[in-house]
């Protein structure tokens, strides 16, 4: 596997962390407006991958991200798209509902992306590292070892720990699983900002991102919710080509199924996010 890491050096000031845009142009537009309002420069905005996904505007979303000029790593979807692979590489169980849905949204995304967008996706590194608040931070999608690995809050620390050892990181920022969480053990932190393209199975239409703050020369973070024009996103998805179940989730905030979730996270469906 290509373990390409882009080193950004030292970053300071408020830093925006987000991921799982999933072709949700309205959410990306709303987040960009927040960054501009908060005076967070594009160099201080980092995406954890899966720019493309379940929603209706993959081309517009990639082009807006490119125009915004933020840093991003490649999610499994970007890796599959730039390799012209036949599936999304999400590691869904074969024959599962998620697998069936991916056979709708992934070819749709493939059909919509321009050569320009595909060339842009090829420029995105697999991992990013930077120094922040006296910590070494590494950004991964699933895990450092497997872009499609589902790592949740309840995932055992023994599974997470080798990622810190392999990267010499104090902080791992992950994506892929769709839920925001933080898990600290001693001096190590695994942080997932959640995703902006789909609700977090919590019964709310709002979505999740995170902001880092080093104003006291240490590493601080805050989980935040994002309101956006979800009704438009849902309406655009009702085009006869994408799974209707996902357009419903955009509105209800409840996932169609919990196939990928461990028991603890499954039990929290609809109960809001515990952070």
Buried (B, 14 or more C-beta within 10 A) or exposed (E): EEEEBBEBEEBEBBBBBBBBBBBBBBBBBBBBEBBEEEEBBBEBBBBBBBBBBBBBBBBBBBBBBBEBEBBBBBBBBBBBBBEEBEBBBBBBEEEEBBBEBBEBBBBBBBEBBEEEBBEBBEEBBBBBBBBBBEBBBBBBBBBBEBBBBBBBBBBEEEEBEEBBEEBEBBBBBBBBBBBBBBBEEEEBBBBBBBBBBBBBBBBBBBBBBBBBBBEEEEBEBEBBBBEBEBEEBBBBBEEEEBBBBBBBBBBBBBBBBBEBBBEEBBEBBEEEBEE
